[in-house]
Amino acid sequence: MSNYQVIVGNIGTVHEGNNPATARGVYDEYKQQSQSGYGRAAGEPVTMFKDGEPHVEYSPPGADA
């Protein structure tokens, strides 16, 4: 069974578990918060890891690559 983590730039790990659908839901929620420009996740990169490797990444416009 795979392990999933979601990490948000200035917040850190916001999710860790084995369910890919749950991890994707958390990723999508924080990505939306980053894009909205509101709250602690505003303008922050969001990454979902699968087994320690980046699986899905969002970098806000203007973020260093």
C-alpha positions in Angstrom: 0.0 0.0 0.0 1.3 3.4 -1.0 1.9 6.3 1.4 0.7 9.8 0.5 1.7 13.1 2.0 0.5 16.6 1.2 2.9 19.5 2.0 2.1 23.2 1.8 5.0 25.7 1.6 4.9 27.7 4.8 2.6 25.3 6.7 4.4 21.9 6.3 2.7 18.5 6.2 -1.0 18.8 6.2 -1.9 15.2 5.4 -0.3 11.8 5.6 -2.1 8.5 4.9 -2.7 5.6 2.6 -5.8 6.7 0.8 -5.0 8.3 -2.6 -8.5 9.9 -2.9 -8.3 11.5 0.5 -4.8 12.8 -0.3 -6.0 14.2 -3.6 -8.9 15.9 -1.9 -6.6 17.6 0.6 -4.2 18.6 -2.2 -7.0 20.1 -4.2 -8.3 22.0 -1.2 -4.9 23.6 -0.4 -4.3 24.3 -4.1 -7.6 26.2 -4.2 -6.6 28.1 -1.0 -3.2 29.0 -2.6 -4.8 30.2 -5.8 -7.5 32.3 -3.9 -4.8 34.4 -2.2 -6.6 34.0 1.2 -5.4 32.4 4.4 -2.1 30.8 5.5 -1.9 28.8 2.2 -2.3 31.9 0.0 0.4 32.0 -2.7 2.2 28.9 -1.4 3.3 25.8 -3.3 1.4 22.6 -2.7 2.9 19.2 -3.4 1.4 15.7 -3.0 4.0 13.0 -2.5 3.5 9.3 -3.2 6.0 7.0 -1.4 8.3 9.9 -0.8 8.4 11.1 -4.4 6.6 14.2 -5.8 3.4 13.0 -7.5 1.4 16.2 -8.2 2.8 19.8 -7.7 1.3 23.2 -7.8 3.6 26.3 -7.9 1.9 29.7 -7.8 2.7 32.2 -10.5 6.0 34.0 -9.7 7.3 31.3 -7.4 10.9 30.3 -7.8 11.2 26.9 -9.6 
